[in-house]
Amino acid sequence: MIKTEWKKTIFSIDFLIAVLLLYIVFLCGKGGQGLTGEDTLSILRVLLGRLRHRQMVSEMEEWAVPHMLGIWWDNIYLPMVAPVIFGLPFISKYVEEVKSQNKRLILIRTGFSGYYRAKVVSVLLTGCLIAFFAVLLYDATLFLFFERISALDKEERELCYSLVSEHVTSYAGVCLTVLKSNLHFMLYGMICEAEIFLLTVLSRDRYITLGTSILTTYIQCRLVQELSTKGFEEQNEFLQKLSQFFSPVFLGYAGRYGIYQNREWAAVLVAGGVIGFCFSMVFIYYKKQSDISER
């Protein structure tokens, strides 16, 4: 059941669309300030400029590594669109499964425990792999078409290290930091997928699920922005830390900045708690159903 479930989700056109959409979101992120007085240019515009041998932004903003680590911050719309993108392969199939009564037949054949385990594994694996392939495409694009560390002189290389982290002093340290950031993003994909799983199970409607996801994330982002702004204006360290704790992309801080700078384990623990909460709520909801056809 588990193998069948994750294959049904991953080997689908929706999975491919989700990977490509997330990759496009990365490309639409902030690439730097235009040299000709233009507004902030996207990664895609900077990339097209480099392909035409035209310098669109400063040399520093054409370095690959800062943008590899900037997937969390370069696109302000990422927190709102990410859950929707991650949920694409799962939502339609689950809603169709419920409405066509296939769910009842599966439950009769495999039992509740087998069905629940298959869904959990499928959800986690789908979120992880969508993030993995999208980040892989993005990092490969930056590596091929932007300035690599090996092409920089000694002073530029040291400046690049400092932009990555104050603790990074070598190329190996840069690679490790990028790897950790990518692993954290894969964990973020699991969080998004788990949240969509919970909303879909509760609503059993794709449009309500997507609308609720966007609305709740928007409210969360507004709350974080208000806390951050007020904390900065009042020099209130507690409010600033609170904004980082409630941030939808809090894993971007893990081991690098703010409240999670030296507490990478805490960020991972919070992520695990969010995922565990979503799956626990789904489990409770399933168990409370009195009619097997409604599970």
N, C-alpha and C positions, 0 to 999 in steps of 0.2 A: 504493500500500500504506500509506504513512504517513497520508494523509488518511482512508482507510477505518478504520485502526486507532484513531486518536484520536477519530473521530466515534463509533465503536462504544462507546468507553469513556465519553465525555463526555455523549452524548445517550442516557443510560440512567437508569432509576429509581434505581440504586445511587448515581450521581453526585449526584442531588438529595438523597437521604437523607444522604449524607456531608456535604453543605453544611449541611443543617438540624441534623444532630447536632453538628457543630462549633459552630454558632451557639448551640445550647442549652448546650453546655459553657461558652461565653463567658458566657452569662446566669447560669449557676450559680456563676460566680466570686465572689470576695469583694467585697461592695458597701460594707462599712463596719460599725462597731460600733453596735448598736442603742441608741437614746437611752433606752429604758426598762429598761436593764440586761440586755437579751437578748444571746444570743451573736451572733457576726458574721453579718450578714445577706447574702444573695446579691444580685447585681445585679438579678435578677428581682423579689425582694421589695421592693427600694428603688424599682424602676420602677413596680410595682403601687401602692405607697404614693403616689408622685407623681401617678399617674393619679387617685387618690382624694383628692388635695390634702392628704395627710398626710406630715409630715416624719418619716421613719424613722431617719435618721442625721444627723450634723452637716452643716452647709451645705457645708463643704469637700469632704466625701465625695459630694456630689451634683454636683460639677463633672464635666463630660464628659471633658475631656482626660486627666486622670490615669488614668481607666479605659480610655481608648483605648490608652494606653501600657502598661496593666496586664495585657494579654492574656497576657503571658509568666508573670506571677507570681500573678494573682488566683485561679487555680484550680490547686491542687497536683496534681490528677489529670491535667492536660493532657498531660504528657510520656508517661504510660502509655496514655492512650486515643487520642491524636492519631495514632500510626502505624496503629492499627486502623481509625480513621475514614477516614484518607487512603487506606488500602488497599482499602476496600470495593469501589469500582468495578472494580478490577483483578483481585483475587484470584479471585473466582468465575468470571470470564470466562476467565482463563488456565487454571485447573484444568479447566474444562469443555472448553476447546480441546485440552488434552493428552489427557484421558481419551476424548474422542470421535474422536481421531485426525485432527482438522481441522488440527492443527499440521503433520503430515506433508505434507498436501496443499498447505498454504500455502508450506512450505519448497520443495517441488518447483516450485511456480509462480513464487515470487519469489526463491528462493535464500537462503542464510544471511545475507548482508550486508544485503539488503533487509529481511528479517524482523527482524534485530537492530536496525537503524536505526529501523524503525517502532515497535518496542517502546520504545526509549529516548525517542524524541520523545513518544510517548503517555504514558509514565510521568511525564516532566518536566512536560508540559502539564497533565496531570490534577492533579498535586500543587499546581501553581501556581494553577490556576483554582479548585480547592476552597477554598484559603486565601483567594484574592481575593474570592470571593462571600460567604464566611462573615464575613470581616472587614468587607466592605462593608455587609452587613446589620447587623452589630454596631455599627459606627461611625454608621450612619444612625440606629439606635435611640437611641444616646447623644446624638447631635446634636439629635434631635427632642424628647427627653423629659428630658434632663438640662440643667444650667446650662452655657450656652456662655460663652466668654471675653468676648464682646461684652456680656453681661448683668452682668458683674462691675464693681465700682468699681476705681479705680486701685490701691489697696493690695491688694485681692484678686487683681487681674490680675498684679501683680508677684510675689505669693506663688505664684500658679499657674505663672508662668514658672520660678520657682526649683524648683518640684516637678518640672517637666519636665526641666530640666538647669541646671547652674550657668552654662552658656555661653549660654543662651537669654534674650534680653531684649526680644523683640518677637513680635507675632502671627505674622509670617512665619516666624520661627524655630521657633515651636510647630508650624506646619503642616509645615515641612520635617522636623522630628523625628518627627512622627506618620507622615508619608509614608515615611521611612526605616524606621521600625519595621514598617510594613505590608509593605514590600518584603522586609525580612528574614524576616518570617513566611511570605511566599510562597516564599522560598528554603528555609525550614524545611519547608514542605510538600513540596518537591522531595526533600529529604533523607529524610523519612518514606516517601515513595513509592518512592524508590530502594532503601531498606532492605527494604521489603515485597516489592519486585520480586525481590531477591536471595533472600530467605527462601522465597518462593513457587516460584521456579525450583528451588531445592535440595530442597524437601520435596514439591512437587506435591500438597499437601494443605492445604486452607483452615484446618482446625482446628489442625494443627501449626504453620502459619505464624502464626496469631493468638496461640496459646499461647506460642510462642517469642518473639514480639515483646513481649508483655506481661512475660514473665519476664526477658528481657534488659534491658528498660528499667527494671524494678523494681530489679534488681541494680545497675544504673548509678545510679539515684536514691539507693539506700541508700549506695553508695560515696561519692557526692557529699555526702550529708548527714553522713556520718562525717568526711570530710575537712574540711568546713566547720565542724562543731561543734568538732573538735579544734583546728583552726586558730584559731578564735575564743577558745577557752578558754586556749590556750597563747600567744595573740598571735603566731602563726606566719604571717607573710605568704605564705610559699611554699605552705603547705597551703591557704590561702584561694584563692590564684591557681590552684592545681591543681584545686580543686573547681569553679571557674568554667570551667576548660579542659575538664573531663570532663562538665560539665552537659549534659543532653539539649537544654536550651533556651539554649545558650551564645550564640546569635545575639541574645538579648535584651539582652546586655551590650554589643553592638557599638556603639561610638561614645558610650556613655553611662556605663558603670560598670566598675570592676574592671580586670582584665587587658586588656580590649578597649576601655577608655575612649578612648584616643587611637590605637587600632589597629583601626579598623573594617575596614580592608583585610585584617587578619590573620584576623578572624572569617569574612569572606567566603571567604578562601583555605582555611581549615579546612573550611568547608562544601563548597566545590568538591572538596576532597580526599576527603571522605566519599562524596560522590556518585560521583566518579571511581572510587574503590575498589570500590563496589558494582557499577557497570557493568563494571569490569574483571574482577571475579570471575565475573559472569554470562557474559561473553565467553569466559573461559578454560574455564568449565564446558561451555558449548555446544560449543566447539571440540574438547573432549576426548571428546565422545560419538562412539562408533564407528558407531552405527546411526542413520541420519537420522530414524527414527521415534521415537527417544528424545531428540532435541534439543528 
